[in-house]
Amino acid sequence: MAMSSILLIRKGLSINGFRSLWTCRALATNKTKNATTQQSNQEQNKESDEEYEKNIKTKILNASLKFVHNLGWSQQAISAGAESIGYPGVIHGLFPNRGADLVQHFYLTCSNDLNKILKEKALATQENHEEKEALKLKIYDAVVIRLRMVIPYKKTWPQALALMALPPNVLMSLANLLTLVDDICYYAGDRSVDINWYTRRVVLAGIYKTTELYMLQDSSEDHEQTWKFLERRIKDATQIHAVLTATSDMALPDQALSRASEAATAVFVTARNMLGLNWNR
């Protein structure tokens, strides 16, 4: 009888022990699941908060552009833009770089719009093989389209250029330019993999900036003199480029050309990464 009681007690303890162990494991599993779920929810909330803030910033900057004509590329323009869509003017604190943030937003907006236009034109050209244009003509058209986006802000554009020339903004300004000329060359049909890839983009960067500066002082109708200036610069560059590439092909071995091309590609990849853009088109 005593032995039976002892066995029952031991059995009960064993069962209770297993139950306790099972309960602890179940609680631990639930705790892990809850922690994972909580972490996932926190990450989603963080992404949602970041996306929400990004959307607000975009709305404010878009609204601020119409105040640039009178207030320039400034904190005041951002405050006015915020108030025009129902946000308090003090929300300009979301933009630590003040006017430079507004200029950068304009750059990226124009680049995105230009890429859409060039992509559509490239697809249309592929479908209609009879309307293939020369590379230099495509580049000319692309530069004209991009510069025309600046014309509505021409009066205050020198201020924008000055802001982006400040030391904290120089790298971003360079990244904007390198990305712009790379996109133009790409959609114009430039698929070169040698030193031409590099030289064509560097030369185009110089042409774009000089034409942009020329446009600021051009008072001719529809900036006709600017487009003629651009046409002459592209023509000159084409002739010089032909001479330089012919000379470089004879002077440099294939290995040196390959290394130069790789280095050039790295520079443009870095520029796009700085802007948070996807390199793969």
N, C-alpha and C positions, 0 to 999 in steps of 0.2 A: 504493500500500500504506500509505504513511504517512498519506495523506489519509483512507483508510478507517478507520485506527486512531483518528485524531483524531475522526472522526464517531461511531465507536462509543463512544469515551470520553465525548464530549459527550452522546450519547444516554443513556449510563448515568448520567451526572451528572444529566441532566434527569429521568430516571425516578426516580433516588434523591431528587432534590429534591422532585418531586411526592409521592413516598412519605413523605418527611419532613414536608412541609406537611400532607398528609392525616392523618398520625399525630398531628401537633400539634393539628390541628383536632379530631380524634376525642378526644384526651386532654382538650382544653379543653371539648368538649361533655360528656364524661363527668364532668369536674370540676364543671361547672355543674349537671348533673343531680344529682350527689351532694350538692352544696351545697344545692340546692333541696330534695332529699329529707331531708337532715339538718336543714335549717331547719324543714321541715314536721313532722318527727318531734319536734324540740325543742318546737314550738308545741303539738303534740298531747300531749307529755309534760307540758308546763306546764299545759295545760288539765286533764289527768288529775290532776296533783298538786293543782291548785286545787280541782277537784271532790272529790277524795279528802279534802282538808282540810276542805272545806265540809261533807261528809257526817259526818265525825268530830265537828265542832263541833255540828251539829244533833243527833246522837245524845247527846252529852254534855249539851247544854242541855235536851233532852227529859227525860233522866234526872234532871237537877238540880231540875226543878220539884217533885218529890215531897219534896225536902228543904227547900223554901222555908218550909214550915209551922213548922219548928223552928229553921232557921238563917237565915231571912230571905233577901232578895234580895242575896246576898253571894258573895264569893269562896269562902267555906267551903262554901256550897251547891253551887257548881260543882265543887269538889274532891271532895265526897262523891258527886256525880252521876257524875263520871268514874270514881271507884273502884268504884262499884256496877256498872259495865258492863265492868270489866277494864282500865281505863286508870289510869296513875299519877296521884295527886292533884296533882302538880306541873304537870300538863298545863294547869292553869288559866291558864298563861302565854299560851295561845292567845287569851285574852279580856282585852285591855288595859284595857277599861272596866269589868271586873269585874261587879259586880251590875247595872249599867246594861245590859250585853250580855244578861243573862238577862231583864231586864224587856223589852227590845226584842224579843227572841225570842218572849216570851209575847204581846206586842202583835201581832206579825206572824202568829203562829199563830192567834190568835183572829180576826183580820181575815180570814184565808184561810178559816177554818171558817165565819165569818158569811157571807162571799160565796157559798160553796157552798150554804148554807141558803137565802139570799135568792134566788139564781138558780133553785133548784128550786121555790121558792114562786111566783116570777114566771112560770115556764113552766107551772106547774099552773094559775095564774090565767088565762093566755092560752088554755089548752085548755078551761077551764070558764068561759064568759063570764057565767054566772049568779052566780058567786061573787066578782065584782069588789068590792074594798074601797076605801073612801075613802083618799086619800093619807095623811091624818093617822093613820089606824088602822094602816096598813102601817108608818109611821115608828115609831109606839108599839111595835108588836110587835118591830121590828128592834132598837130600843134595849133593850127588855127582854131579848131573846135575848143581846145583847152584854154587858149588865151581869151577867146570870146566870153568864157565864163567869168573872167576877171573884169571885163569891161564895165559891168554895172557897178563895180566897187572901185573903179579907177581913181576916183578923187582921193580915197583914203588908203589905196593900196601901198603907197610908199611907207605909210606907218606900219602896215602888216609886214612888209619886207624888213623894216628896221627891227621890229619885235623878234622876228625869226633869226635875225643876225646877232642877237645878244648871246653871250657865251652859253647860258643854260639851254638855249634852243637851237644851237648850231647843228648838233648831231641829228636832231629830228628834222631840221630843214634839209640837210643833206640827204637823209633817208627819203624824204618826200620827193626830191628831185631825181634821185637814182631810180626809185620805183616808178616814177612817171615816165622817164625815158625808156626804161626797160619794157613797160607795158606797151608803149607806142611802137617800139621796134618789134615786139612779139606779135602784136595784132596786125602789124604791117606785113608780116610774113617772114621776118628775119629768123631763120633757124640755123644760123651759122654756129659752128662749134670750135672755130679757130680764133685767132687774134682779132678777126673782123668783128666778132661778137662784142669784144671789149671796146675797140676803137670807135665803132659806130655809136655806141651808147655815150661814151665820153664826149665825142664831138657833138652829138645831139644835145647833151646837157648844156654845153657852152652856147649852142645856137638858141636853145629855148630861153636861157637867162638873158642873153643880149637882146633878143627880140622882145622879151617882156619889158626890159628897161626902155627900149626904143619906143614901145607902144605907149608908155606913160607920158611921153612928151609929144606924141603924134596927135595933131589936131585936124588931120585930113578927114574927108568924109568917109565914114564907115572904116576908118583906119586903113585906108587903101595903101598908104605909104608903108605901113607896118608889114602888110602882107607881101609887098614888093621886096622889102628889106629881108624878110624871111626867105623868100624865093631865091634871092641872090646868095644868102648865106648857105643855103642847102646846095646850090649849084657849085659854089666855091669849095665847100666841104667834100662834095662828091669827087671833084677833080683832085683835091689834095689827098683824099683817102685812097684813091686809085694809085697814086704815086707811092704813098707810104706803105701800103700793103704789099705792093710789088717789091719794094726795097726790103721790107722786113722778111718776106718769104725767101729772098736770096741770102740775106745776112744772118738769119736765125735758124738754127736746126729745129727739127720737128719737136724734140724734147723741150726746148726752151719755149716754143710757141704753146705747147700743151700746158706747161707750168704757168705761163702768163694767163692763159684762158681760164685755168682753174682758179687762180688768184682773183681774177676779175669776177668770176661767178660767185666766189665766196663773199666779195664785197657787196654784191647785189642781194645775195641771200640774207646777209646781215642787215641790210637796209630794210628788207621786207619784214624780217623778224622784229626789228625795232618798232615797226608800225603795227605789228600783230596781224600781218596779212599772210594768206596762204600762198606758198610759192607755186604749188601745183595748180595749173589752170585747167 
